[in-house]
Amino acid sequence: MHVVHTTAHTGTEGKIMRLHFLGKGGSDGNGCPSLYATDQDTYLVQGWGTNVVGTVEIPHLLTGFAEPDTFIGSPMTDTGRGTFQLTGRPISDTETLRQLDLADDETAIEVPKRERTFYGGISDR
């Protein structure tokens, strides 16, 4: 069972964007990184910062918190150490960042939320 809370922030257009907490895990500290759904039909991904602006690193387990029949719609690179790196729109507005429990080595990005339409299948042999 997942703990659910909703927060709101002012987006870049001045409109209030709602964040719906989906899950967190992967660190010994505050339980972050985290995944949020937004009312903009996107995901906000809170992860460990990298040397590339807009790219974060997240544990594999974080993808399991995506809403049913959806997935994080950003290409992910497997690091080979139990994490993925992915790139999205950097979250820089103060109102959003203020509502996240970011560790010193973390940052947040917005990525597309995509509908899952393929669930695997049997190929003809």
C-alpha positions as CSV (number, residue, x, y, z in Angstrom):
1,M,0.0,0.0,0.0
2,H,1.4,3.4,-1.0
3,V,1.2,6.6,1.1
4,V,-0.7,9.2,-1.0
5,H,-0.5,12.9,-0.6
6,T,-1.3,15.7,-3.0
7,T,0.5,19.1,-3.2
8,A,0.2,22.0,-5.6
9,H,2.7,24.4,-7.1
10,T,2.7,27.3,-9.5
11,G,4.0,26.1,-12.9
12,T,5.9,28.2,-15.3
13,E,2.7,29.5,-16.8
14,G,1.4,30.7,-13.4
15,K,-1.1,27.9,-13.3
16,I,-1.3,25.7,-10.2
17,M,0.0,22.2,-10.9
18,R,-1.1,19.4,-8.7
19,L,1.4,16.7,-7.6
20,H,0.2,13.3,-6.5
21,F,2.8,11.3,-4.6
22,L,3.2,7.8,-6.0
23,G,6.2,6.3,-4.2
24,K,9.8,6.6,-3.1
25,G,12.8,4.5,-2.2
26,G,16.5,3.9,-2.9
27,S,18.3,5.9,-0.2
28,D,19.2,5.4,3.4
29,G,18.2,9.0,4.3
30,N,14.7,10.4,3.6
31,G,13.5,7.6,1.4
32,C,14.1,9.5,-1.8
33,P,14.1,9.4,-4.9
34,S,10.4,9.9,-5.5
35,L,7.8,9.7,-8.3
36,Y,4.8,12.0,-8.6
37,A,2.0,12.2,-11.1
38,T,1.0,15.7,-12.2
39,D,-2.4,17.1,-13.4
40,Q,-0.6,17.9,-16.6
41,D,-0.5,14.2,-17.5
42,T,3.2,14.0,-16.8
43,Y,5.5,12.6,-14.1
44,L,7.7,14.5,-11.8
45,V,10.8,12.4,-11.1
46,Q,12.9,13.3,-8.1
47,G,16.3,11.7,-8.4
48,W,20.0,12.0,-7.8
49,G,21.6,14.8,-9.8
50,T,24.2,14.0,-12.4
51,N,26.8,16.2,-14.3
52,V,24.2,16.8,-17.0
53,V,21.5,19.4,-16.4
54,G,18.0,17.8,-16.7
55,T,19.4,14.2,-16.2
56,V,18.8,12.3,-12.9
57,E,19.6,8.9,-11.7
58,I,16.9,6.7,-10.1
59,P,16.7,3.2,-8.6
60,H,15.1,0.6,-10.8
61,L,12.3,0.2,-8.2
62,L,11.0,3.7,-8.8
63,T,9.6,2.8,-12.2
64,G,7.3,0.3,-10.4
65,F,5.3,3.2,-8.8
66,A,4.0,4.5,-12.2
67,E,0.2,4.6,-12.4
68,P,-1.5,1.6,-13.8
69,D,-1.3,1.2,-17.6
70,T,1.3,4.0,-17.9
71,F,5.0,4.3,-17.9
72,I,7.7,6.9,-17.6
73,G,8.0,8.2,-21.2
74,S,11.6,9.2,-21.2
75,P,14.4,6.9,-22.5
76,M,16.3,5.3,-19.7
77,T,19.9,4.2,-19.7
78,D,20.7,1.3,-17.3
79,T,23.9,2.2,-15.4
80,G,24.6,-1.4,-14.5
81,R,24.4,-0.8,-10.8
82,G,20.7,-1.0,-10.2
83,T,19.8,2.5,-11.4
84,F,18.6,4.2,-14.6
85,Q,19.6,7.7,-15.9
86,L,16.8,9.7,-17.6
87,T,16.5,13.2,-18.9
88,G,13.5,15.6,-18.7
89,R,12.6,19.2,-18.2
90,P,14.5,20.5,-15.1
91,I,12.2,21.7,-12.3
92,S,13.6,25.1,-11.3
93,D,10.6,27.1,-10.0
94,T,10.8,27.8,-6.3
95,E,7.2,26.8,-5.6
96,T,7.7,23.3,-6.8
97,L,11.1,22.8,-5.3
98,R,9.8,24.1,-1.9
99,Q,7.3,21.2,-1.8
100,L,9.8,18.4,-2.4
101,D,12.0,16.9,0.2
102,L,15.2,17.1,-1.8
103,A,18.5,15.9,-0.4
104,D,21.6,17.9,-1.2
105,D,22.5,15.5,-4.1
106,E,19.0,15.4,-5.6
107,T,17.1,17.4,-8.2
108,A,13.8,17.0,-10.0
109,I,12.7,16.7,-13.7
110,E,9.3,16.5,-15.5
111,V,8.9,13.7,-18.0
112,P,6.1,12.5,-20.2
113,K,3.6,10.0,-18.9
114,R,2.8,7.5,-21.6
115,E,-0.1,5.0,-22.0
116,R,1.1,1.4,-21.9
117,T,-0.4,-0.4,-24.9
118,F,2.0,-3.3,-25.3
119,Y,2.1,-6.0,-22.6
120,G,4.3,-8.5,-24.3
121,G,3.2,-11.3,-26.6
122,I,4.0,-14.5,-28.2
123,S,5.8,-14.3,-31.5
124,D,5.2,-16.7,-34.3
125,R,8.1,-19.1,-34.7
